[in-house]
């Protein structure tokens, strides 16, 4: 069945269903989507995508999925995720995305709280997690698996397991009809489109209710800003689609006709970048930090003149980018930059992403120094800001208005203001309907006149650009009564190629301290220089020579801090903080309460009498 171009959309969509129908009918690309299989990129056209959606939609209808039903979706990024999403929307159903990193207990909580009777999941690993907790999900009746799975233990008689192919075969039994017209009529703007459970840094997750109007409004407002985005563009997608940020990006890309290539995994992103050579890409600050750290690490390993040349070129690029932002580039700096670009910076860009028009960064604050480093290489990073509760984008920089250190101006139709205590408030069609089955929690964050409390602290400059300074709940007070905003300090620390992660601590203590995950290569190099050849890595992290180096590095990176903000002592951690260990949210935010409890001994060591004496 062909779903090619039959007409040009004459009006803007009011639901996601209408947006996808318009994309399918307007664009006729052979690589609407692509994924890696057996070492080769497999391209999927708009026509083929629409046919797969039709069959899966019909399969869901055969199982009794009705308008308003909640359906769980537990999977890593892959084409089937988006097919399932669109098929459920075209049933008028509400999908409930679940992070692939979720534990069995977290999955059970979301399934039960949302009232989902059907769960779609990806593979054996996810199935085994669900099977282990199946007794805790009494209302679950169907499990659909993208990949075939082996049922190793007994399941309740109420639960039926089907593969994605079997679901599609159920769909084949129904009449095709004019599927796209049916899809366009499947929902109204006020219908719930998705129920997204916030990962949260504390407490149980809350189900954020987002309507078709919420998400379509945000889609169109973003399209309006990205004026040069279109069918000639190619995107590489790797951020979790279970998060509203990448989900909205996917909606934007599909509606604009951008070809979307699914990265094989986070680990394969670097290789996939080389293969796909995207023109646009979304990412999070941690990835940019890693890319820059790798560039600088390779430069150090080169040694001699090559190391000096790379260091000079990167610094020249940063200075040039800062001067451009000020609108004053001295002639000498301009000449130096031209040389640095010709000898080093352009080669780095061509190695990383030769065709990229811009990167979009979200999920957390991006250090200004990193933005300038990438800008110096000729790679534009556009930082935006939003939350799950705001569909998500509130503000964003653009290629034409990109102010480092800020998260841009509000999208059209979005209001923002700063409360007396510094909290950012926002109002508009992007604000969620509320938290599912939690009217009291909804009332805590949305005022009667529609202002949503973001929980972030910020300021608006004279030109209307928003700057985030910290999370309201992350601020802490030392025993001397001074408030500390940890995020700006942490952002400064991770600009070091020798520091992988940093968490500022000190609530109720005499002074701020920091837990630091050092770069293993740096620690090993320092150990070689000090002749520490028989000491274990764990012991190295406590060695005075290693600690002294990192204390000096912290001091070097934070000369701008007030005396009461300065990090007085540190502890080095052996392993990175991870999502799997419960220390980070799926969007890589630090779960500070978890870190405080898990690393209590390390934090106490920062404030021990011996440590205080060593750093005084």
C-alpha positions in Angstrom: 0.0 0.0 0.0 1.4 3.4 -1.0 1.3 6.4 1.3 3.3 8.8 -0.9 2.7 12.5 -1.4 -1.0 13.0 -2.1 -1.3 16.6 -1.0 0.5 19.4 0.7 -0.6 20.3 4.2 -2.6 23.5 4.0 -3.0 23.9 7.8 -0.8 23.3 10.8 -1.5 20.1 12.7 -3.3 20.3 16.0 -2.4 16.7 17.2 0.6 14.5 16.9 -1.5 12.2 14.8 -2.1 15.0 12.3 1.6 15.9 12.4 2.7 12.3 11.4 0.1 12.0 8.7 1.3 15.3 7.2 4.9 14.1 7.3 4.0 10.8 5.6 2.0 12.5 2.9 4.4 15.4 2.3 7.7 13.7 2.4 8.7 10.7 0.2 12.2 9.8 1.3 13.7 6.4 1.0 15.6 7.0 4.2 13.0 8.4 6.5 14.6 6.2 9.1 17.6 3.9 9.2 19.0 1.4 11.6 22.1 -0.9 11.7 21.6 -4.6 11.0 24.4 -7.2 10.4 26.9 -4.4 10.0 24.8 -2.5 7.3 22.5 0.5 7.5 19.0 -0.5 6.6 16.9 2.3 5.2 13.1 2.6 5.8 11.0 4.8 3.6 8.0 6.9 4.7 5.8 4.5 2.8 7.3 1.4 4.5 7.1 3.2 7.9 3.4 4.0 7.4 2.6 0.4 6.5 4.4 -0.9 9.6 2.5 1.6 11.8 -0.8 0.5 10.1 -0.2 -3.2 10.8 0.8 -2.6 14.5 -2.1 -0.2 15.0 -4.5 -2.8 13.7 -2.9 -5.4 15.9 -3.4 -3.2 19.0 -7.0 -2.7 18.1 -7.4 -6.5 17.7 -6.2 -6.9 21.3 -8.8 -4.4 22.5 -6.7 -1.3 22.9 -9.1 1.7 23.0 -8.9 5.4 23.2 -7.5 6.6 26.5 -5.9 3.2 27.4 -2.4 3.4 28.9 0.2 1.1 27.3 3.7 0.7 28.7 6.8 0.9 26.4 10.1 -0.4 27.8 12.9 -0.4 25.2 16.2 1.0 24.2 16.2 3.3 21.1 15.2 1.5 17.9 12.8 2.0 15.0 10.2 -0.3 16.6 10.0 2.2 19.5 8.8 5.0 17.2 6.5 2.6 15.3 4.9 1.6 18.5 4.6 5.2 19.7 2.9 6.4 16.5 0.7 3.2 16.3 -0.6 3.8 19.9 -1.2 7.5 19.1 -3.2 6.5 16.0 -5.4 4.3 18.3 -6.1 7.3 20.5 -4.2 5.4 23.3 -1.7 6.9 25.8 1.8 5.5 25.8 3.8 5.2 29.0 7.6 5.2 28.2 9.8 3.4 30.7 13.6 3.8 30.7 15.5 0.7 29.6 17.7 1.2 32.6 14.7 0.8 35.0 14.8 -2.0 37.6 12.0 -4.6 38.0 10.6 -2.7 41.0 10.5 0.6 39.1 8.8 -1.0 36.1 6.1 -2.6 38.3 5.5 0.8 40.0 4.9 2.6 36.7 2.7 -0.2 35.2 0.6 -0.3 38.4 0.4 3.5 38.9 -0.5 4.1 35.2 -3.1 1.3 35.1 -1.5 -0.2 31.9 -2.8 -3.6 31.0 -0.4 -4.0 28.1 3.4 -3.7 28.0 5.6 -3.5 24.9 9.3 -4.3 25.5 12.4 -4.9 23.4 14.4 -8.0 24.3 15.2 -10.9 26.6 16.9 -8.7 29.1 13.9 -6.5 29.5 11.5 -9.5 29.5 13.4 -11.2 32.3 13.2 -8.1 34.5 9.4 -7.9 33.9 8.9 -11.7 34.4 10.7 -11.5 37.8 8.1 -8.9 39.0 5.1 -10.2 37.1 3.3 -11.1 40.4 3.5 -7.5 41.4 1.6 -6.3 38.3 -1.9 -7.9 38.7 -3.6 -5.9 35.9 -1.0 -6.7 33.2 -2.6 -8.9 30.5 -0.3 -8.7 27.4 3.4 -8.5 26.8 4.6 -7.6 23.3 8.3 -8.2 22.5 10.2 -6.7 19.6 12.6 -9.6 19.6 11.6 -13.3 20.2 12.1 -14.2 23.9 12.3 -17.4 25.9 9.9 -17.8 28.7 12.0 -19.6 31.3 9.5 -19.7 34.1 5.7 -19.9 34.6 3.7 -16.8 33.9 0.2 -16.2 35.3 -2.6 -17.5 33.0 -3.8 -13.9 32.6 -0.6 -12.9 30.8 -0.2 -13.6 27.1 3.1 -13.0 25.3 3.3 -12.1 21.6 6.1 -11.0 19.4 6.0 -7.8 17.4 5.6 -9.9 14.2 2.7 -11.8 15.7 1.1 -8.5 16.6 1.5 -7.3 13.0 0.0 -10.5 11.7 -3.1 -9.8 13.9 -3.2 -6.5 12.1 -3.2 -8.1 8.7 -6.6 -9.7 9.5 -8.2 -6.3 9.5 -9.3 -4.3 6.5 -6.7 -1.6 5.5 -9.2 1.1 4.8 -7.9 4.7 4.5 -5.5 4.3 7.4 -4.1 7.8 7.3 -7.5 9.5 7.5 -8.4 7.3 10.4 -5.1 8.1 12.1 -5.7 11.9 11.7 -9.0 11.6 13.4 -7.8 9.4 16.2 -7.3 12.1 18.8 -8.2 15.7 19.7 -5.9 18.4 21.0 -7.1 17.9 24.5 -6.6 14.1 24.6 -3.7 12.7 26.6 -0.9 11.6 24.4 1.6 10.3 26.8 2.2 9.7 30.5 5.9 10.2 31.3 7.2 9.3 34.7 9.8 11.8 35.9 13.0 10.0 36.9 13.4 12.4 39.8 16.4 12.7 42.1 14.3 12.0 45.2 11.1 10.0 46.0 8.8 8.0 43.8 8.4 9.1 40.1 5.3 11.1 39.2 3.4 10.5 36.0 3.4 13.7 33.9 0.3 14.1 31.8 1.1 15.6 28.4 -1.7 16.2 25.9 -1.5 16.3 22.1 -1.8 20.0 22.3 1.2 20.3 24.7 3.4 18.3 22.4 2.2 19.7 19.1 2.5 23.2 20.3 6.1 22.5 21.3 6.8 20.8 18.0 5.6 23.7 16.0 7.3 26.3 18.2 10.6 24.6 17.8 10.2 24.2 14.0 9.6 27.9 13.8 13.0 28.5 15.5 14.9 26.0 13.3 14.3 27.7 10.0 17.0 25.8 8.1 15.9 22.4 9.1 14.4 20.3 6.3 14.4 17.2 4.1 18.1 17.6 3.1 19.1 17.0 6.8 20.2 13.8 8.4 20.1 13.2 12.2 21.8 10.6 14.4 19.5 9.7 17.4 20.9 8.1 20.5 19.4 9.8 23.5 16.6 7.8 25.1 13.2 8.2 23.4 11.6 7.5 26.8 12.7 11.0 27.7 10.5 13.8 26.4 13.5 15.8 25.1 14.5 13.2 22.5 10.9 12.3 21.9 10.0 15.9 20.9 13.2 16.1 18.8 12.0 13.0 17.0 8.6 14.7 16.3 10.4 17.8 15.0 12.7 15.7 12.8 9.9 13.6 11.3 7.6 16.6 10.7 10.4 18.5 9.0 11.4 15.5 6.8 14.8 15.0 8.4 16.2 11.4 7.9 16.6 9.8 11.4 19.4 7.3 11.8 19.3 5.3 15.1 22.7 4.9 16.7 23.5 1.3 17.6 24.2 2.2 21.2 25.8 5.0 23.3 29.1 3.2 23.0 28.8 3.1 19.2 27.9 6.8 18.8 31.5 7.9 17.9 31.7 5.2 15.1 28.1 5.9 13.9 29.0 9.7 13.7 31.7 8.8 11.2 29.4 6.5 9.2 26.3 8.7 9.1 27.9 12.1 9.1 24.7 13.8 10.3 23.9 17.5 9.8 22.0 17.8 13.1 22.3 16.0 16.4 21.0 16.2 19.9 23.2 15.4 22.9 23.7 16.1 26.6 26.6 18.0 28.2 28.3 14.8 29.4 29.0 13.7 25.9 30.5 17.0 24.9 32.7 16.9 28.0 33.9 13.4 27.0 34.6 14.4 23.4 36.7 17.4 24.5 38.5 15.3 27.1 39.4 12.7 24.5 40.7 15.4 22.1 42.9 16.9 24.9 44.0 13.5 26.1 45.1 12.4 22.6 46.9 15.7 22.3 48.9 15.1 25.5 49.8 11.6 24.4 51.2 13.0 21.1 53.9 14.8 23.1 56.3 17.5 22.2 55.4 20.1 19.6 52.1 18.4 18.7 50.9 18.7 22.3 51.9 22.4 22.4 50.2 23.1 19.0 46.9 21.4 20.0 46.8 23.2 23.4 47.5 26.6 21.7 45.0 26.0 18.9 42.2 25.0 21.4 42.9 28.0 23.6 43.0 30.3 20.6 39.6 28.9 19.4 38.1 29.6 22.8 39.4 33.2 22.9 38.2 33.8 19.4 34.7 32.5 20.3 34.5 34.7 23.4 35.7 37.7 21.4 33.0 37.0 18.8 30.4 37.0 21.5 31.6 40.4 22.7 31.5 41.6 19.1 35.2 42.6 19.3 37.8 40.4 17.6 41.3 42.0 17.7 43.1 41.7 14.3 46.0 39.7 15.9 43.6 37.2 17.4 41.8 36.9 14.1 45.1 36.1 12.4 46.0 33.6 15.1 42.6 31.9 14.8 43.0 31.5 11.0 46.3 29.7 11.6 44.9 27.6 14.4 41.9 26.6 12.3 44.0 25.8 9.2 46.5 23.7 11.1 44.4 22.0 13.8 40.8 23.0 14.5 39.3 22.3 11.0 40.9 18.8 11.1 39.3 18.1 14.5 35.9 19.2 13.1 36.3 17.0 10.0 37.1 14.1 12.2 34.2 14.6 14.6 31.3 15.8 12.5 32.2 17.5 9.1 28.6 18.1 8.0 27.0 19.1 11.3 25.1 22.5 11.1 24.5 22.5 14.9 24.3 20.3 18.0 21.4 20.7 20.4 22.3 20.3 24.0 19.7 19.7 26.8 19.1 17.7 29.9 21.6 19.6 32.1 23.7 22.8 32.2 26.6 23.0 29.7 29.8 24.6 30.9 30.4 27.8 29.0 34.1 26.9 28.4 33.0 23.7 26.6 30.7 25.6 24.3 33.5 28.1 23.4 35.9 25.1 22.8 33.5 23.6 20.3 32.7 26.9 18.7 36.4 27.5 18.2 36.5 24.2 16.3 33.6 25.4 14.1 31.0 23.3 15.8 27.9 25.2 17.0 26.1 24.0 20.2 22.7 25.4 20.8 21.6 25.1 24.4 18.0 25.0 25.4 16.0 24.6 28.6 12.9 22.7 29.7 11.4 20.0 31.8 9.2 17.0 31.3 6.4 19.0 32.8 6.8 21.6 30.0 6.7 19.3 26.9 9.7 20.1 27.3 11.2 23.2 25.7 10.8 26.5 27.4 13.7 28.5 25.9 16.3 27.8 23.3 19.2 29.5 21.6 19.3 29.6 17.8 22.1 29.8 15.2 21.2 33.5 14.7 20.8 34.2 18.4 23.2 32.0 20.4 24.5 33.5 23.6 26.9 31.3 25.5 26.2 30.9 29.2 22.4 31.2 28.6 19.7 28.8 27.5 18.2 31.3 25.0 14.9 33.1 24.7 11.4 31.7 25.3 9.7 30.0 22.4 6.8 31.8 20.8 3.7 31.6 23.1 5.8 30.8 26.2 5.9 33.1 29.1 8.6 33.2 31.8 9.3 35.3 34.8 11.5 35.2 37.9 9.9 34.8 41.3 11.1 36.9 44.3 13.2 34.0 45.5 14.9 33.6 42.1 12.8 30.6 40.9 11.9 30.4 37.2 8.2 30.3 36.5 6.6 29.6 33.1 3.1 29.7 31.7 1.6 28.6 28.3 0.2 25.7 26.3 3.5 23.8 26.9 2.7 23.3 30.6 1.4 19.8 31.5 -2.1 19.0 32.5 -0.8 17.8 35.8 0.6 14.8 37.7 -1.4 11.6 37.1 -3.7 10.8 40.1 -1.8 13.4 42.2 -3.9 16.6 42.3 -2.1 17.7 45.5 1.3 17.4 43.9 0.0 19.3 40.8 -1.3 22.1 43.0 2.1 22.4 44.6 3.7 23.3 41.2 1.0 25.0 39.2 -0.6 28.2 40.5 -4.4 28.8 40.0 -3.5 31.3 37.2 -1.3 28.8 35.4 2.2 29.6 36.4 4.4 26.4 36.7 7.2 26.4 39.3 10.2 24.9 37.6 12.4 24.4 40.7 15.3 26.1 38.9 17.0 29.3 39.9 17.8 31.8 37.1 17.9 35.3 35.8 16.8 37.0 32.6 19.3 39.5 31.0 18.4 42.8 29.4 18.0 41.1 26.0 15.6 38.4 27.2 18.1 35.5 27.4 17.6 33.2 30.3 20.5 32.0 32.5 20.2 29.1 34.8 22.2 29.3 38.0 21.1 26.1 39.8 18.3 23.8 40.9 16.5 25.3 43.9 16.6 22.0 45.8 20.3 21.5 45.1 21.3 24.7 46.9 22.7 24.0 50.3 23.9 26.0 53.3 27.2 25.6 55.1 27.3 25.6 58.9 28.4 29.3 58.6 25.0 30.2 57.0 26.4 30.7 53.4 24.4 29.3 50.5 26.3 27.3 47.9 25.1 26.6 44.3 26.9 23.4 43.4 26.2 23.2 39.6 28.3 26.2 38.4 31.2 24.9 40.5 30.8 21.4 39.1 30.6 22.7 35.6 33.9 24.5 36.1 35.6 21.4 37.5 34.6 19.0 34.6 36.2 21.3 32.0 39.5 19.8 33.2 40.7 16.9 31.0 41.9 15.3 34.3 38.4 15.2 35.9 35.6 12.9 34.7 32.9 13.8 37.2 32.6 16.2 40.2 30.0 16.5 42.9 30.1 19.4 45.3 29.1 18.6 48.9 29.0 20.4 52.2 25.4 20.8 53.4 25.7 21.8 57.1 29.5 21.5 57.0 32.1 24.2 57.7 33.1 24.5 54.0 32.3 23.1 50.5 34.1 20.0 49.4 34.1 17.9 46.3 33.9 14.2 45.3 35.9 13.9 42.2 36.1 11.0 39.7 39.6 11.4 38.2 40.7 10.4 34.7 42.4 7.0 35.2 45.1 7.9 32.6 46.0 11.0 34.6 46.3 9.0 37.9 48.4 6.4 36.2 50.7 9.0 34.7 51.1 10.8 38.1 51.9 7.4 39.7 54.6 6.7 37.1 56.2 10.1 37.7 56.2 9.5 41.4 57.5 6.0 41.1 54.4 4.4 42.6 54.5 1.1 40.7 53.3 -1.4 43.3 50.4 0.5 44.8 46.8 -0.5 43.9 44.6 2.0 42.0 42.4 2.5 45.1 45.4 3.3 47.3 46.7 5.7 44.6 43.6 7.8 45.0 44.5 8.4 48.7 48.2 9.1 48.0 49.3 12.6 49.0 50.9 13.3 45.6 47.8 12.4 43.7 45.5 14.4 46.0 47.8 17.4 45.9 47.6 17.4 42.1 43.9 17.4 42.2 43.6 20.0 44.9 45.8 22.3 42.7 43.6 21.5 39.7 40.5 22.5 41.6 42.1 25.7 42.7 43.2 26.5 39.1 39.7 26.0 37.8 37.9 28.1 40.4 39.7 31.4 41.0 36.4 33.3 40.4 34.7 31.9 43.4 34.1 33.9 46.6 36.2 32.7 49.6 33.2 31.0 51.2 32.4 29.2 47.9 35.9 27.7 47.4 36.4 24.0 47.6 38.7 23.5 50.6 39.2 19.7 50.3 38.4 16.7 48.0 38.0 13.0 48.0 38.7 10.9 44.9 36.3 8.2 43.8 37.4 5.0 42.2 34.4 4.5 39.8 32.2 6.8 37.7 28.7 7.6 39.0 26.3 5.7 36.7 22.6 5.3 36.0 22.8 1.6 36.6 24.1 2.1 40.2 21.3 4.5 40.9 23.6 7.5 41.3 22.4 9.4 38.2 19.0 9.9 36.6 18.5 8.7 33.0 19.3 12.3 31.9 22.6 12.1 33.8 21.7 14.4 36.7 23.3 13.6 40.0 21.0 12.0 42.6 22.5 14.0 45.5 20.7 12.2 48.3 21.9 8.8 47.0 25.5 10.1 46.6 25.4 11.6 50.1 24.4 8.3 51.6 26.5 6.0 49.4 29.7 8.0 49.8 29.3 9.1 53.4 32.7 7.8 54.4 34.4 9.6 51.6 32.6 12.8 52.4 33.4 12.4 56.1 37.1 12.1 55.2 37.0 15.5 53.5 36.1 17.0 56.9 38.2 14.9 59.2 40.7 16.6 61.4 43.7 15.2 59.6 42.3 16.3 56.2 41.6 19.8 57.6 45.1 20.0 58.9 46.6 18.9 55.5 44.7 21.6 53.6 45.0 24.5 56.0 
